[in-house]
Amino acid sequence: MRRTRNETSDSHGSVPDLSSAHPLTRFRHRLATLLAPDPGRTPPPPSPSTPPSPSPSPSPPSPSVPIASPPAAAEGPGSRSVAGLWETVSALGGLLTVGAALLVYFGWVRTATLSDYLGFDDSLIGMSIQDYMLRSVNVLFGVFAVVIGLALGAFRASALLRRSLADRPRRARLVRGVLASAPGSLPALAWSITRADPGWWPLAGPCSFTLGLVSLCLALSLPRARDPDPAGWWRTPTGVLLAFLLILGVFWSAGRYAEYVGRANGAEIARELSQRTSVVLYSARNLQINVQGVRVAVLGDPPRPAATPAPKGDGPPELRFRYTGLRLLARSGDRLLLLPDGWTYQRPRLIVVRDDENVRLDYGRWR
């Protein structure tokens, strides 16, 4: 009867009663139930002892904790104005640095050329960097004014050309070609002009080449078919290289101009030597200045030999020698650089005297 009741219950789809069956029988039935496919029945969940299978995809975040994305950097008018101001300050600082270096270089070249013309080395003057700068300002003031005017004119010309050639590509190509050929055409033109007087070519050559580089900058700033708005061309490697060459051209031109000014100043000193400040030198001992144009007079007692020191005492040493026919060139510290009245370009002479207690100097000048 029990078996018949179990078969009847199985035929109706109910679960058989295996409470009184053997444990092995219950295990087999349980295993068969788990392995048998039954689409209308949900499989039981795995036992806690079964390890969970690894899942490659991460679990989604909890909806209660929102994930905030980093805010994007907003570029407003304030940030753009600050960036433009910083760029302007940086450019101004670079120009001031180049200008200061140009003043020092110009002063050094001018002093070296002047000293070479007068027949001595510039190291005898012993100028400092501040002296070079101060002695260059009065000469380069006009030059800086011309350079600044040319730069402003170049910026204005660039804006006008870009506006007028925006919708004329053929004319723009022609203008770019003419401006781009200026670094070669302008020196050639300067050479042909200075053939009558070759002495001007050492100055005209660097200046014309530098102006040609400025024209090349104008050509690169004009719109092209591939780049209709080349506003930042100077940030490219070509622009950096061109800026470097332009700085070299400016220093080259300044050096040539400094040589011209130094030679002109030397010729002016030699031509107007008699109008410079005269110096009368009194000394306690014989200085043995045997130079053409310098006159020596012995004062008081007979002279002592040059190796004999002046007598020591409480008062100043007795000045026994007087030298005239000297002209003041420059003063460096306690040293005086003097030129004799008989100075000539073929036989230049320079007299260096230390201003101490053993000498006295009288200065005079005719008006």
C-alpha positions as CSV (number, residue, x, y, z in Angstrom):
1,M,0.0,0.0,0.0
2,R,2.8,2.4,0.8
3,R,4.5,1.7,-2.6
4,T,1.2,2.3,-4.4
5,R,0.6,5.6,-2.6
6,N,4.1,6.8,-3.5
7,E,3.7,5.9,-7.2
8,T,0.3,7.7,-7.2
9,S,1.7,10.8,-5.6
10,D,4.6,10.8,-8.2
11,S,2.2,10.6,-11.1
12,H,0.5,13.8,-9.8
13,G,3.9,15.6,-9.5
14,S,4.0,15.8,-5.7
15,V,7.2,15.2,-3.7
16,P,7.4,11.6,-2.3
17,D,7.6,11.1,1.4
18,L,11.2,9.8,2.1
19,S,11.3,10.5,5.8
20,S,11.3,6.8,6.7
21,A,13.6,5.7,3.8
22,H,17.2,4.8,4.1
23,P,19.6,7.8,4.2
24,L,21.4,6.5,1.1
25,T,18.1,6.4,-0.7
26,R,17.3,10.0,0.3
27,F,20.7,11.2,-0.9
28,R,20.3,9.5,-4.3
29,H,16.8,11.1,-4.7
30,R,18.2,14.5,-3.7
31,L,21.0,14.2,-6.3
32,A,18.6,13.1,-9.0
33,T,16.4,16.0,-8.3
34,L,19.2,18.5,-8.5
35,L,20.6,17.0,-11.8
36,A,17.2,16.5,-13.5
37,P,16.2,19.5,-15.9
38,D,12.9,21.0,-14.8
39,P,12.0,24.2,-16.6
40,G,9.1,24.9,-14.4
41,R,11.1,24.8,-11.2
42,T,13.7,27.2,-9.9
43,P,16.9,25.4,-8.8
44,P,17.7,25.7,-5.1
45,P,20.5,28.1,-4.1
46,P,24.0,26.7,-3.5
47,S,25.0,25.7,0.0
48,P,27.0,28.2,2.1
49,S,30.0,25.9,2.0
50,T,30.3,26.2,-1.8
51,P,32.8,28.9,-2.7
52,P,31.4,31.7,-5.0
53,S,32.5,31.6,-8.6
54,P,34.8,34.6,-9.5
55,S,33.1,37.3,-11.6
56,P,35.2,39.3,-14.0
57,S,32.9,42.3,-13.9
58,P,32.9,44.5,-10.8
59,S,29.7,45.1,-8.9
60,P,27.9,48.3,-9.7
61,P,28.2,51.1,-7.1
62,S,25.6,51.7,-4.6
63,P,23.0,54.2,-5.9
64,S,23.0,56.0,-2.6
65,V,26.7,57.2,-3.1
66,P,26.9,59.4,-6.2
67,I,30.2,59.5,-8.0
68,A,31.1,63.1,-8.8
69,S,33.2,63.8,-11.8
70,P,36.0,66.5,-11.5
71,P,34.8,69.9,-12.6
72,A,36.2,71.1,-16.0
73,A,38.5,74.1,-15.9
74,A,36.4,77.1,-17.0
75,E,38.2,79.5,-19.2
76,G,36.6,82.9,-18.8
77,P,37.6,86.4,-19.7
78,G,39.5,86.7,-16.4
79,S,41.8,83.8,-17.0
80,R,42.5,84.9,-20.6
81,S,43.3,88.4,-19.4
82,V,45.7,87.1,-16.7
83,A,47.4,84.9,-19.3
84,G,47.8,87.8,-21.7
85,L,49.2,90.0,-19.0
86,W,51.7,87.4,-18.0
87,E,52.8,86.9,-21.6
88,T,53.2,90.7,-22.0
89,V,55.3,90.9,-18.8
90,S,57.5,88.0,-19.9
91,A,58.1,89.6,-23.3
92,L,58.9,93.0,-21.7
93,G,61.4,91.3,-19.3
94,G,63.1,89.6,-22.2
95,L,63.4,92.8,-24.2
96,L,64.8,94.6,-21.1
97,T,67.4,91.9,-20.7
98,V,68.4,92.0,-24.3
99,G,68.6,95.8,-24.1
100,A,70.9,95.8,-21.0
101,A,73.2,93.2,-22.6
102,L,73.3,95.4,-25.8
103,L,74.3,98.4,-23.8
104,V,77.2,96.5,-22.1
105,Y,78.3,95.0,-25.4
106,F,78.2,98.3,-27.2
107,G,80.2,100.1,-24.5
108,W,82.8,97.4,-24.4
109,V,83.3,97.4,-28.2
110,R,83.4,101.2,-28.4
111,T,86.0,101.5,-25.6
112,A,88.2,98.7,-27.1
113,T,88.1,100.4,-30.5
114,L,88.9,103.9,-29.1
115,S,91.8,102.5,-27.0
116,D,93.2,100.7,-30.0
117,Y,93.0,103.9,-32.1
118,L,94.9,105.8,-29.4
119,G,97.5,103.1,-29.1
120,F,96.9,101.2,-25.8
121,D,94.8,98.3,-24.4
122,D,91.3,98.9,-23.0
123,S,92.2,96.9,-19.9
124,L,94.2,99.9,-18.7
125,I,91.0,102.0,-18.3
126,G,89.5,99.3,-16.0
127,M,85.8,100.1,-16.7
128,S,83.0,98.3,-14.9
129,I,79.8,97.0,-16.4
130,Q,78.0,100.0,-15.0
131,D,80.5,102.3,-16.7
132,Y,80.0,100.6,-20.1
133,M,76.2,101.0,-19.7
134,L,76.3,104.6,-18.7
135,R,78.7,105.5,-21.5
136,S,76.5,103.8,-24.1
137,V,73.2,105.4,-23.2
138,N,73.9,108.8,-24.8
139,V,75.0,107.1,-28.0
140,L,72.4,104.4,-28.3
141,F,69.4,106.6,-27.2
142,G,68.7,107.6,-30.8
143,V,69.4,104.1,-32.0
144,F,66.9,102.7,-29.5
145,A,64.3,105.3,-30.7
146,V,64.8,104.2,-34.3
147,V,64.6,100.5,-33.4
148,I,61.4,101.0,-31.4
149,G,59.9,103.0,-34.3
150,L,60.8,100.3,-36.8
151,A,59.2,97.6,-34.5
152,L,56.0,99.6,-34.1
153,G,55.9,100.2,-37.8
154,A,56.5,96.5,-38.5
155,F,53.5,95.6,-36.3
156,R,51.3,98.2,-37.9
157,A,52.4,97.1,-41.4
158,S,51.7,93.4,-40.5
159,A,48.1,94.3,-39.4
160,L,47.5,96.3,-42.5
161,L,48.8,93.7,-44.9
162,R,46.8,90.9,-43.2
163,R,43.7,92.9,-43.5
164,S,44.2,94.0,-47.1
165,L,45.4,90.5,-48.4
166,A,42.9,88.4,-46.5
167,D,40.8,87.7,-49.7
168,R,43.5,88.1,-52.3
169,P,45.6,85.0,-52.3
170,R,47.6,85.7,-55.5
171,R,48.7,89.1,-54.3
172,A,49.4,87.7,-50.8
173,R,51.8,85.1,-52.4
174,L,53.6,87.9,-54.3
175,V,54.0,90.1,-51.2
176,R,55.2,87.1,-49.2
177,G,57.8,86.2,-51.8
178,V,59.2,89.7,-51.9
179,L,59.4,90.0,-48.1
180,A,60.9,86.5,-47.7
181,S,63.7,87.3,-50.2
182,A,64.7,90.5,-48.3
183,P,67.5,88.8,-46.2
184,G,69.4,88.2,-49.4
185,S,68.2,91.1,-51.6
186,L,68.8,93.9,-49.1
187,P,72.5,93.0,-48.4
188,A,73.0,92.8,-52.2
189,L,71.5,96.2,-52.6
190,A,73.6,97.7,-49.8
191,W,76.8,96.2,-51.3
192,S,76.0,97.7,-54.7
193,I,75.4,101.1,-53.1
194,T,78.6,101.1,-51.0
195,R,80.9,100.1,-53.8
196,A,81.7,103.7,-54.3
197,D,82.8,104.0,-50.7
198,P,83.7,100.5,-49.3
199,G,84.4,101.8,-45.8
200,W,80.6,101.9,-45.2
201,W,80.1,98.2,-46.1
202,P,81.1,96.8,-42.6
203,L,78.2,98.8,-41.2
204,A,75.7,98.6,-44.0
205,G,76.0,94.8,-44.4
206,P,74.9,93.8,-40.9
207,C,72.2,96.5,-40.8
208,S,70.7,95.4,-44.2
209,F,70.7,91.7,-43.1
210,T,68.9,92.6,-39.9
211,L,66.3,94.5,-41.8
212,G,65.9,91.6,-44.1
213,L,65.2,89.3,-41.1
214,V,62.5,91.8,-40.0
215,S,60.9,91.6,-43.5
216,L,61.0,87.8,-43.2
217,C,59.1,88.0,-40.0
218,L,56.5,90.1,-41.8
219,A,56.2,87.4,-44.5
220,L,55.6,84.7,-41.9
221,S,52.9,86.7,-40.3
222,L,50.8,87.0,-43.5
223,P,48.0,84.4,-44.0
224,R,48.6,81.4,-46.2
225,A,46.3,78.8,-47.8
226,R,47.4,76.1,-45.2
227,D,47.4,78.6,-42.3
228,P,44.9,81.4,-42.8
229,D,45.6,82.8,-39.3
230,P,49.4,82.5,-38.5
231,A,49.2,84.6,-35.3
232,G,51.4,82.2,-33.2
233,W,54.0,81.5,-35.8
234,W,56.8,82.8,-33.5
235,R,56.0,79.9,-31.1
236,T,57.0,77.4,-33.7
237,P,60.7,76.1,-34.1
238,T,61.0,78.3,-37.2
239,G,59.9,81.4,-35.2
240,V,62.3,80.6,-32.4
241,L,65.2,80.2,-34.8
242,L,64.3,83.4,-36.6
243,A,64.2,85.3,-33.3
244,F,67.6,83.9,-32.4
245,L,69.0,85.1,-35.7
246,L,67.3,88.5,-35.3
247,I,69.0,89.0,-31.9
248,L,72.4,88.0,-33.4
249,G,71.8,90.5,-36.3
250,V,71.0,93.2,-33.8
251,F,74.2,92.6,-31.8
252,W,76.2,92.3,-35.0
253,S,75.0,95.6,-36.2
254,A,75.5,97.2,-32.8
255,G,79.1,96.0,-32.7
256,R,79.9,97.4,-36.1
257,Y,78.3,100.7,-35.2
258,A,80.3,100.7,-31.9
259,E,83.5,100.3,-33.9
260,Y,82.5,103.2,-36.1
261,V,81.8,105.4,-33.1
262,G,85.0,104.4,-31.4
263,R,87.2,105.2,-34.4
264,A,85.3,108.5,-34.8
265,N,85.8,109.4,-31.2
266,G,89.5,108.5,-31.4
267,A,90.0,110.7,-34.4
268,E,88.1,113.6,-32.7
269,I,90.4,113.3,-29.6
270,A,93.5,113.3,-31.8
271,R,92.2,116.3,-33.8
272,E,91.2,118.4,-30.8
273,L,93.9,117.3,-28.4
274,S,95.0,120.8,-27.7
275,Q,91.4,121.7,-26.5
276,R,91.2,118.9,-23.9
277,T,91.9,119.5,-20.2
278,S,95.5,120.3,-19.5
279,V,97.3,118.7,-16.6
280,V,100.4,120.1,-14.7
281,L,102.0,117.4,-12.7
282,Y,104.2,118.1,-9.7
283,S,106.3,115.3,-8.3
284,A,108.7,114.7,-5.4
285,R,111.0,112.7,-7.6
286,N,112.0,112.5,-11.1
287,L,109.5,110.4,-13.1
288,Q,111.7,110.1,-16.2
289,I,108.9,111.1,-18.6
290,N,110.9,111.4,-21.8
291,V,108.1,111.8,-24.3
292,Q,107.8,114.3,-27.2
293,G,105.7,117.3,-26.2
294,V,106.2,116.9,-22.4
295,R,108.4,119.5,-20.7
296,V,110.0,119.1,-17.3
297,A,111.2,121.8,-15.0
298,V,113.3,121.3,-11.8
299,L,112.1,123.4,-8.8
300,G,114.2,124.4,-5.8
301,D,117.2,122.3,-4.7
302,P,119.2,120.0,-7.1
303,P,117.2,116.8,-8.0
304,R,117.7,113.5,-6.3
305,P,118.1,110.3,-8.3
306,A,114.9,108.5,-9.3
307,A,115.7,105.6,-6.9
308,T,116.1,107.9,-3.9
309,P,112.8,108.1,-1.9
310,A,111.5,111.4,-0.8
311,P,112.5,112.4,2.8
312,K,110.2,111.4,5.5
313,G,108.7,114.0,7.8
314,D,105.6,115.3,9.4
315,G,104.7,117.5,6.4
316,P,104.0,116.5,2.8
317,P,107.0,115.7,0.6
318,E,108.7,118.5,-1.2
319,L,107.7,118.7,-4.9
320,R,110.8,119.4,-7.0
321,F,109.7,118.5,-10.5
322,R,107.0,120.0,-12.7
323,Y,105.7,118.4,-15.9
324,T,103.7,120.2,-18.5
325,G,102.4,119.4,-21.9
326,L,100.0,116.7,-20.7
327,R,96.3,116.2,-21.6
328,L,93.7,114.3,-19.5
329,L,92.2,111.3,-21.3
330,A,90.4,109.4,-18.5
331,R,90.6,108.6,-14.8
332,S,90.3,105.0,-13.5
333,G,90.3,104.8,-9.7
334,D,93.5,106.5,-8.5
335,R,95.2,106.3,-11.9
336,L,95.2,109.1,-14.5
337,L,95.6,108.3,-18.2
338,L,97.4,111.2,-19.9
339,L,98.2,111.9,-23.5
340,P,101.2,114.1,-24.4
341,D,100.9,117.2,-26.6
342,G,103.1,115.5,-29.2
343,W,100.9,112.5,-29.7
344,T,100.7,111.1,-33.2
345,Y,98.8,108.2,-34.8
346,Q,102.1,106.7,-36.1
347,R,103.8,106.9,-32.6
348,P,101.1,106.9,-30.0
349,R,102.1,107.2,-26.3
350,L,100.0,107.0,-23.1
351,I,101.3,108.1,-19.7
352,V,99.8,106.5,-16.6
353,V,100.3,108.4,-13.3
354,R,99.1,107.2,-9.8
355,D,97.5,110.0,-7.8
356,D,99.1,109.7,-4.3
357,E,100.8,111.9,-1.7
358,N,104.0,112.2,-3.8
359,V,102.3,114.1,-6.7
360,R,100.1,117.1,-7.1
361,L,97.9,117.7,-10.1
362,D,96.7,121.0,-11.5
363,Y,94.0,121.0,-14.1
364,G,93.2,123.8,-16.6
365,R,91.3,124.5,-19.7
366,W,91.0,127.3,-22.2
367,R,87.5,128.7,-22.9
